[in-house]
Amino acid sequence: MYIKRILLLLVAIGLVVGGIFAYKVYDAVFSPNTKFKNQEAFVYIPSDANMDDVNKLLQPLLKNPKSFVQVAQRKGYASNVRGGKYMIKKGMNNNDIVNSLRSKNIPVKVSFNNQETLADLAGRISSQIEPDSLRLLSVLEDAAYYKANGFTDETKMAMYIPNSYEFFWNTTAEKFRDRMLSEYNRFWNDERLAKADALGLSPNEVVSLASIVHKETAKVDERPRVAGLYLNRLRKRMLLQADPTVIFALKKHTGNFDTVIKRVLYKDLELDSPYNTYKYSGVPPGPITMPDISAIDAVLNPEKHDYLYMVANVEDFGYHKFAKTGAQHNRNKAQYIRWINSQNINR
């Protein structure tokens, strides 16, 4: 009888201990373990991170970081950390958090617009995905890569079509570049290629001309008219005489692309550069910026007209006055020069 009581007592103690242990395990795994007030928080885990790194990133977000580490170890995550952007929702338990970090890498939106150099592009992209600007620039300036894919040093910027794209945050610099080549090839579908061919231009020449259109006017609705003007000049074998190309040539000549030039001077037109369309005929050897898709499509779908000249419209800022003859253009130009002189814009 005495032994039976002892056994019952031991069983009872075992059940209590087991219950306490089970409760602690359940609590560690399934009880809410977040302490932030927002509905969600995002964690960016580097590609080379280990469990200690993850723990440091999560500590400000968790009530009990120690229990998270224990659950992560039991579920095998601690030895299989994966880089990326992950979301933790308010009220998540450790089990949910580990599951999210293990399999729910969230894509990020990556966008860029009219960067003038690959260095500018590298800086822009590095603020949106994991690789830093130096690593990106090193990959983006790989001459052998461009040569293998039909680009020259002058045309390589044409490979980057400004838009918004989805990437995983931990995308490598090489994969970013490869994706941009794929997007370039996808952009230049049969329809666009046929339109370029009808204009007598290659895709890269279209982008180069579109970069001038982009710089000439920020008004999307005016771009087809500007594109039509430059195409008219090309057909008549006239110099394009586009001020943005001179500005680009000056920046390229000095190596300072941060220079702000509001007015092109007559002496600037003498700069000997293949990008100076006051001295060299045809489309420049490469784009002077990364033009928007609207500018590229404006070249491919130009407004049909007889305009050959244009100058900024001081009566409707942002737009231009167009002319079919030199005499008409000179009248428009005189009005513009009077206005710019009144503003004391000397450079």
C-alpha positions, 0 to 999 in steps of 0.5 A, spaced: 500 500 500 505 504 501 509 503 495 503 504 491 502 511 494 509 512 492 508 510 485 502 514 485 505 520 488 511 520 483 506 519 477 502 525 479 509 529 480 511 527 473 504 529 470 505 536 473 513 536 471 511 534 464 505 539 464 509 544 466 514 542 461 509 542 455 506 548 457 513 552 457 514 548 450 507 550 447 508 557 450 515 558 447 512 555 440 505 558 440 505 564 444 505 571 441 512 574 441 512 581 438 513 587 442 512 592 436 506 597 435 505 597 428 501 591 424 507 589 421 515 590 421 520 588 416 527 585 417 532 585 412 537 579 412 544 579 409 546 574 404 552 572 409 548 572 415 548 567 421 543 566 427 547 571 431 546 576 426 538 574 425 538 574 433 541 581 433 536 584 428 530 581 431 531 583 438 528 590 438 522 586 435 521 580 440 519 580 447 523 574 448 529 573 443 531 567 447 525 563 446 525 565 438 532 562 438 530 556 441 525 554 437 529 556 431 534 551 433 529 546 434 526 547 427 533 547 423 533 554 421 539 556 425 543 552 421 539 554 414 539 562 415 537 565 408 538 572 406 532 577 404 526 581 406 521 578 411 515 581 414 513 579 421 506 581 423 504 583 430 502 578 434 506 572 431 509 566 435 516 564 434 513 558 430 510 563 425 516 567 425 521 562 423 516 559 418 516 566 415 524 567 415 525 560 412 520 561 406 517 568 405 522 572 402 518 578 399 520 582 393 521 589 393 520 594 387 526 597 384 525 603 380 530 608 376 529 613 371 533 618 367 540 616 370 546 619 366 551 615 368 552 607 370 555 610 376 548 614 378 545 608 376 549 604 381 548 609 386 540 609 385 540 601 385 544 600 391 539 604 395 534 599 393 537 592 394 543 589 398 549 590 393 553 596 395 554 601 389 561 599 388 560 592 387 554 594 382 558 599 379 564 594 378 559 589 375 555 594 371 562 596 367 564 590 365 566 591 358 566 584 356 559 583 358 557 588 353 561 586 348 558 579 348 551 582 348 552 587 342 553 593 346 559 598 345 562 602 351 557 608 348 551 604 347 551 600 354 546 605 357 541 603 352 541 596 355 537 599 362 530 601 360 527 605 366 521 602 369 519 599 376 521 592 377 520 586 382 527 583 385 528 580 391 532 584 396 538 580 396 539 579 388 546 580 386 549 585 382 550 580 376 543 578 377 540 585 377 545 586 370 542 579 367 535 581 369 536 588 365 538 585 359 532 580 359 528 586 360 531 590 354 530 584 350 523 583 352 522 591 351 524 590 344 519 586 341 517 584 334 512 590 333 518 595 336 523 592 332 519 593 326 517 600 327 525 602 328 527 598 322 521 603 318 525 609 321 532 606 319 534 606 326 537 600 330 534 599 337 540 603 340 539 609 335 532 609 337 534 610 345 540 615 343 535 619 340 529 618 345 534 620 350 535 627 347 527 627 346 527 626 354 532 631 355 528 636 351 522 636 354 519 633 360 512 634 357 510 627 355 504 629 351 510 634 347 515 628 346 512 625 339 512 632 336 519 633 338 521 626 336 518 628 329 522 634 329 528 630 330 526 625 325 525 630 320 532 633 321 535 626 320 531 625 313 533 632 311 541 630 313 540 636 317 544 637 324 540 635 330 543 641 333 540 639 340 542 643 346 542 637 351 547 633 347 552 639 348 551 639 355 552 632 356 559 633 351 561 638 356 560 634 362 563 628 359 569 632 357 570 635 364 568 628 368 563 632 372 556 630 371 554 634 377 555 640 373 548 644 372 548 648 366 542 652 364 544 656 358 549 653 352 553 658 350 556 659 343 563 657 345 560 651 347 558 649 340 565 649 338 567 643 343 569 637 339 565 631 341 561 626 337 556 628 342 556 635 340 550 635 335 552 642 332 558 639 329 557 632 328 551 629 324 546 624 325 544 620 332 550 621 337 554 614 338 550 613 345 544 615 349 546 622 353 541 619 359 536 613 360 530 615 357 523 614 359 519 609 355 515 614 353 520 618 350 522 611 346 515 610 344 515 617 342 521 616 337 517 610 335 511 613 334 512 620 332 507 626 330 507 627 323 509 634 321 513 639 317 517 642 323 524 643 323 526 648 329 524 649 336 525 653 342 523 654 349 516 657 350 516 663 355 509 664 355 507 656 356 513 654 360 515 647 359 513 647 352 516 649 346 514 653 340 515 650 333 517 652 326 517 650 319 522 655 317 528 659 319 525 666 319 519 663 323 524 660 328 529 666 329 522 670 331 521 665 336 528 665 338 529 672 339 523 672 344 526 666 348 533 670 348 530 676 351 527 673 356 533 669 358 537 675 358 532 678 363 533 672 368 540 674 368 542 666 366 549 666 364 550 659 365 
